[in-house]
């Protein structure tokens, strides 16, 4: 895989519904629109089994996965930053998604690819 342009860091703790929403949106973006330019970094604070089932269903799209207890959201975000290899880092916490598909298209149009 070539160096990604954007690393999406998602942090999660016991929010399987939100995690499903975010990973679903990122999976579509990664696989259909910007293949090989997006990296998904997931930091999970050792959530409940329902969250683990969601993670398992998106495992092939997740580039970096850390599942371990952390010291809160900012600790998890810092872990994600340390793992990210993209030129840009965007936080998409569990439950977050873009307003529309055009949001990333507009962003990529501003970047000299």
Secondary structure as a PSIPRED ss2 file (coil, helix, strand):
# PSIPRED VFORMAT (PSIPRED V4.0)

   1 X C   1.000  0.000  0.000
   2 X C   1.000  0.000  0.000
   3 X C   1.000  0.000  0.000
   4 X C   1.000  0.000  0.000
   5 X C   1.000  0.000  0.000
   6 X E   0.000  0.000  1.000
   7 X E   0.000  0.000  1.000
   8 X E   0.000  0.000  1.000
   9 X E   0.000  0.000  1.000
  10 X E   0.000  0.000  1.000
  11 X E   0.000  0.000  1.000
  12 X E   0.000  0.000  1.000
  13 X C   1.000  0.000  0.000
  14 X C   1.000  0.000  0.000
  15 X C   1.000  0.000  0.000
  16 X H   0.000  1.000  0.000
  17 X H   0.000  1.000  0.000
  18 X H   0.000  1.000  0.000
  19 X H   0.000  1.000  0.000
  20 X H   0.000  1.000  0.000
  21 X H   0.000  1.000  0.000
  22 X H   0.000  1.000  0.000
  23 X H   0.000  1.000  0.000
  24 X H   0.000  1.000  0.000
  25 X H   0.000  1.000  0.000
  26 X H   0.000  1.000  0.000
  27 X H   0.000  1.000  0.000
  28 X H   0.000  1.000  0.000
  29 X H   0.000  1.000  0.000
  30 X H   0.000  1.000  0.000
  31 X H   0.000  1.000  0.000
  32 X H   0.000  1.000  0.000
  33 X H   0.000  1.000  0.000
  34 X C   1.000  0.000  0.000
  35 X C   1.000  0.000  0.000
  36 X C   1.000  0.000  0.000
  37 X C   1.000  0.000  0.000
  38 X E   0.000  0.000  1.000
  39 X E   0.000  0.000  1.000
  40 X E   0.000  0.000  1.000
  41 X E   0.000  0.000  1.000
  42 X E   0.000  0.000  1.000
  43 X E   0.000  0.000  1.000
  44 X E   0.000  0.000  1.000
  45 X C   1.000  0.000  0.000
  46 X C   1.000  0.000  0.000
  47 X C   1.000  0.000  0.000
  48 X C   1.000  0.000  0.000
  49 X H   0.000  1.000  0.000
  50 X H   0.000  1.000  0.000
  51 X H   0.000  1.000  0.000
  52 X H   0.000  1.000  0.000
  53 X H   0.000  1.000  0.000
  54 X H   0.000  1.000  0.000
  55 X H   0.000  1.000  0.000
  56 X H   0.000  1.000  0.000
  57 X H   0.000  1.000  0.000
  58 X C   1.000  0.000  0.000
  59 X C   1.000  0.000  0.000
  60 X C   1.000  0.000  0.000
  61 X C   1.000  0.000  0.000
  62 X C   1.000  0.000  0.000
  63 X C   1.000  0.000  0.000
  64 X E   0.000  0.000  1.000
  65 X E   0.000  0.000  1.000
  66 X E   0.000  0.000  1.000
  67 X E   0.000  0.000  1.000
  68 X C   1.000  0.000  0.000
  69 X C   1.000  0.000  0.000
  70 X C   1.000  0.000  0.000
  71 X C   1.000  0.000  0.000
  72 X C   1.000  0.000  0.000
  73 X H   0.000  1.000  0.000
  74 X H   0.000  1.000  0.000
  75 X H   0.000  1.000  0.000
  76 X H   0.000  1.000  0.000
  77 X H   0.000  1.000  0.000
  78 X H   0.000  1.000  0.000
  79 X H   0.000  1.000  0.000
  80 X H   0.000  1.000  0.000
  81 X H   0.000  1.000  0.000
  82 X H   0.000  1.000  0.000
  83 X H   0.000  1.000  0.000
  84 X C   1.000  0.000  0.000
  85 X C   1.000  0.000  0.000
  86 X C   1.000  0.000  0.000
  87 X C   1.000  0.000  0.000
  88 X E   0.000  0.000  1.000
  89 X E   0.000  0.000  1.000
  90 X E   0.000  0.000  1.000
  91 X E   0.000  0.000  1.000
  92 X C   1.000  0.000  0.000
  93 X C   1.000  0.000  0.000
  94 X C   1.000  0.000  0.000
  95 X C   1.000  0.000  0.000
  96 X C   1.000  0.000  0.000
  97 X C   1.000  0.000  0.000
  98 X C   1.000  0.000  0.000
  99 X C   1.000  0.000  0.000
 100 X C   1.000  0.000  0.000
 101 X C   1.000  0.000  0.000
 102 X H   0.000  1.000  0.000
 103 X H   0.000  1.000  0.000
 104 X H   0.000  1.000  0.000
 105 X H   0.000  1.000  0.000
 106 X H   0.000  1.000  0.000
 107 X H   0.000  1.000  0.000
 108 X H   0.000  1.000  0.000
 109 X H   0.000  1.000  0.000
 110 X H   0.000  1.000  0.000
 111 X C   1.000  0.000  0.000
 112 X C   1.000  0.000  0.000
 113 X C   1.000  0.000  0.000
